């Protein structure tokens, strides 16, 4: 079953004003802004509901077999470190490549994967982030890739379908404590200040 959501204006991302190259894709993506990071997303697919509990943790909430979103990031937008209870599949569609940044649970070091379509530059069009890993993403900066588009359009698929019950946001100081080998500047960039 395909889902077409109504469009809503973004109230907290100003990149749309600064970035005219966003305009052609707004009809696809302009629905909402993650409360914890910049960018636009639009859920475009929800599978049927899974009968019974979706996980073996006893919850009774309804879950879709799968969900898929379009996700658009601009310069300065960061999907902050978070983790999910399911694998997340990333597909690159258009624009500037992005870094998907994970923290390896074994080595406790960061791993950057460049999602894009320039195979000669080592970019990959598809990537899977394993369940339970801290990860986030951001657009490859101009310093590494001058003269490219100001946005990236990717797709993210989660199965069982995404639900905020499965979402855990990273806490900056705890991340620095748990992962001393990860650059503090990277953790600062990819987390929100704690109140």
N, C-alpha and C positions, 0 to 999 in steps of 0.2 A: 504494500500500500504506500503510495507516494503522498507526501504531505506538502501543501503549499501554504505557508504562513503569511499573514498580512504584514505589510511593511510598517516599521515604526522608526521614527527619527532617533539618531544617536544623540544622547544628551551630554556625554562626557568625553568624547573623542574629538579633538579639533583638527586632526590630520585631514579630514575630508575637505576642510576649507583651504588648507595649504597645498593639497595634492590633487590637481585636476585629473591625473591619470586614474584616480579612483572612480570617477564618474561613470564610465561605461559598465562597471561591474556592480554598481550600487543596487541595481534592480535584482541582482542575484543574492547579494549578501546583507543588505542593510536591514537588519531586524533588531539586533540587540547588541549590547556590549557586555562582555564578562565583567562582573563587578570587581574582579581581582586583577584584571589586566586590560590592556588596550585591544583594539581591533574590533571587527564585526564578525558575528556568526549568524548562521541561519540553519536550523535543522530542516533538512530536505527529505529525510527518509526515516520512517519508523516501521519496523517489522511488526508482525502480529504479536499479541501478548503471549508470554510464556505461561502455560498453565501451571499453577502451584508456585512455590517459592523459587526465585531465580537463582539463588545461591543456597548453599547448605548451612546458612547461618540463622535460619528460622524466620527471616522477615516475611511478612505477608504482603508487602507492596507489589503492585503489578509491574512487570518489566517487559519491555519489548525484546524480541529475539536479537535485534540489532538496531542501531541508530547511526545516522550519518549527518555531518554538518559540513557546510562551506565555512571556511574561516579565513578572514582577510586581515593581514597585518600590514601596517605602514611603518615608516621610519619612526623609531622611538617607542613603538608598541612592543610590549614584552608579555608573553604568556609566562607568568611566574611559576616557580617550582611548585609542583603538586604531584600527587600520585592517585592512581585509580585501582580498583579491585579487578579490572579486566585489562587485557591487552588493548592498545589503541593503535590502529592502522592509519598511517599518514600517506596521502597522495599529493604530489605536486601538480598544480594545474597551470598557473600562469604567473608572470611577473618576476620579481627578484627572488633568488633563492633564500631559504631560511636555514638557520641552525636549529636543529633539535638537540637540546643539551640534556644529558642524563647523568645521574650519579650512579656509578656501578656499585651494587651492594656488596660485592666481594672486595674489590680494590679500594673502594671509597674514594675514587677519583672521578673527575668529570670526563665525559665522552661527548664529543661534538660530531654530529652527522649533518652534512650539508644536503638538504633536500632541494632538488632542482632538476633541470633537464640538460645541463651541459656535462655530458658523460666524460669528455676529455679532461674536464676540470675536477673529476672525482665526485660529482654530484650524483645523487640517486633519486629517481622519481617516486620511490615507494620505500617506506620504512615502518617497522613495527617497534613500538615501545612496550616492553613486557610489563605485565601487571605488577603493581607493588613497587615500581621504581620511581624515584623522584625525577621529574623532568619538566622542561619548559621549552620555550622557543622564542627566537627573535630574528628579524630580517638581517641578512648579511650587510654589514655597514659599508658606506661609500669608500672608506679607507681600504677595504679589501676588494671592492668591486665597483669602481667609479662608472658613472654614466648609464646605469641601468634603471629600470622602473622604480617607482617609489612605493610599491606595494608587492605583497605576495598573496596569491590565492591558493589555498590548499584545502584538502578534504580530510576529515577525521572520522573514522568508523570505530564503533565500540560494540562488542557483543559479549554478554547480554547488553542490551541498550543502556546508554549513559543515564545515570541518575545521580543527583547531588548527594545521595546517601553514600555513594561509593567514592566520593571525592574528599581528599585530605589536602589542605593547603599547608605549605611549609612555613615554619616560623624561623625568622632570620637568625636569632641567637642560637637556637637549638641546632640549626643546620651548621653553623660555624663550629659548634661544640662537637657534633657528631662526625663532621667531615673536615678535619683540620688540613687535609691535603688539597682541598678545593680552594681556589683563590677567593679570599674574602671579598674582593671587588666583584667577582662573578656572583657570589651569593647576594651581595648588596643589590646588584643589578636585577637579579631574578627573584627577589623577595620584596615584600612591603615592609616598611618600618613598623615595629611593634608599638602599640599604643600603651 
